[in-house]
Amino acid sequence: MVYSFDIIGNQHTMGKYSIKDLEKISGIKAHTIRMWERRYKLIEPQRTDTNIRYYSDCDLKRLLNISILNHNGIKISHIAGFSDAEIKNRVLDLSIDGRSSNVQIENLMVAMLELDETKFLNALSGAIIKFGFETSVETILFPFLERIGVLWQAGTINPAQEHFMSNLIRQKLFVAIDNEMQSPVHNGPRIILFLAEHEQHEISLLFYNLIARKEGLEVIYLGSGVPMNDLQLIHQLRPADMFMTSFISAIEKEDLEILLLRYQELFPDVPFWISGYQVKENNPALPEGFAVIPHIKAFKEAVRLLKYSE
């Protein structure tokens, strides 16, 4: 289901936004936003007492609605002729179809910014019903989380919004994992999933936890902020056939490479799979035995190769 922002009569403001904030949240380049301002008057910034331009909640909401329409093939020159009510109604009309992953991502952004639990869960559930659970996670939820990660690091969204969104997604994943744990005993290779000490964003790792169980692996899930000494102890008690971790929080390339080398020194004979936004952005040099898992398909292929080698 597609949701629009209420851009009529809602003057409540959560904050002031720079044009760079609008770019990060909407995905629309700053120079494009400026062009739309000048040529079509789609949004009109205000100015502080020191003459610095800023945008309101209403401007942000209007821009996101415009982005949804534009992503669905409606030209900006046409959108400029729509009233606020027409923009809202056309966005709502897209709920009949909603095939575009861009639209679904915008829907989640809308619900998160408004802290609207019903909208968020309906948008997520609607995508799952239409595309299936795994496809929704890979093509909608992961790109959405990557965008949130950038906004979080830039300080564009506040902790309440991030925690609101994370907890709702975690609830969905916990239910799916619990259902999978009711299946017969998983007797495949053993995978230990964990996050490093500085890392707290575990949503993607929870999803790989679910997929690993579906693939018949024995899973030891340690969660976030795991010290290396604890990881060694767990490996001594229940030796891993492979490790997997993810890097979302900001980390310098050099520091990431040092950390990977340290893991390789501790576990030289165990395959080590890594994923996450920081891996993609930093493209670190990989120690022997390490592999990047860029998507779900690659994870499944790696699991099946390991099971075959067993």
Disulfide bonds with the S-S distance in Angstrom:
none
